[in-house]
Amino acid sequence: MQQLMKLSMIIFICFLQLLSCNKKKYGDVIFWQKTGSGFGITNVTINEHKADITEEYNLDPGCGASGVAVFTNLEEGVYNYTAFDGAQSWSGMVAISDGCVSIELN
């Protein structure tokens, strides 16, 4: 019985240590353009990953909208992005943390 208690205590301590580990955080970012912007399809790149903006919105469409350039499960940090629609180009940095960031290209 005493050994069972010791074993239970060791398992409990190991479990607590696993819970306290620094876990990596991931987030998402979307890029969108306003209705009437006239930019057409815009290609967005982050870290060699590409996505296209194919629809326009009057207001921030929020994460999960169709037709926006979506990048998911990015590890927490700061990323450079570029975007190009054939005539206009954009570039900048975006900070990723838990949740979703929305960036309007205008």
NORWOQUI-V12225 format. One record per residue. N is the residue number from 1. SS is DSSP state (2 for helix, 1 for strand, 0 for the rest). Layout:
BEGIN
n=N ss=SS
n=N ss=SS
END
This chain:
BEGIN
n=1 ss=0
n=2 ss=2
n=3 ss=2
n=4 ss=2
n=5 ss=2
n=6 ss=2
n=7 ss=2
n=8 ss=2
n=9 ss=2
n=10 ss=2
n=11 ss=2
n=12 ss=2
n=13 ss=2
n=14 ss=2
n=15 ss=2
n=16 ss=2
n=17 ss=2
n=18 ss=2
n=19 ss=2
n=20 ss=0
n=21 ss=0
n=22 ss=0
n=23 ss=0
n=24 ss=0
n=25 ss=0
n=26 ss=1
n=27 ss=1
n=28 ss=1
n=29 ss=1
n=30 ss=1
n=31 ss=1
n=32 ss=1
n=33 ss=1
n=34 ss=1
n=35 ss=0
n=36 ss=0
n=37 ss=0
n=38 ss=0
n=39 ss=0
n=40 ss=0
n=41 ss=0
n=42 ss=1
n=43 ss=1
n=44 ss=1
n=45 ss=1
n=46 ss=1
n=47 ss=0
n=48 ss=0
n=49 ss=1
n=50 ss=1
n=51 ss=1
n=52 ss=1
n=53 ss=1
n=54 ss=0
n=55 ss=0
n=56 ss=1
n=57 ss=1
n=58 ss=0
n=59 ss=0
n=60 ss=0
n=61 ss=0
n=62 ss=0
n=63 ss=0
n=64 ss=0
n=65 ss=0
n=66 ss=0
n=67 ss=0
n=68 ss=0
n=69 ss=1
n=70 ss=1
n=71 ss=1
n=72 ss=1
n=73 ss=1
n=74 ss=1
n=75 ss=1
n=76 ss=0
n=77 ss=1
n=78 ss=1
n=79 ss=1
n=80 ss=1
n=81 ss=1
n=82 ss=1
n=83 ss=1
n=84 ss=1
n=85 ss=0
n=86 ss=0
n=87 ss=0
n=88 ss=0
n=89 ss=1
n=90 ss=1
n=91 ss=1
n=92 ss=1
n=93 ss=1
n=94 ss=1
n=95 ss=1
n=96 ss=1
n=97 ss=0
n=98 ss=0
n=99 ss=1
n=100 ss=1
n=101 ss=1
n=102 ss=1
n=103 ss=1
n=104 ss=1
n=105 ss=0
n=106 ss=0
END
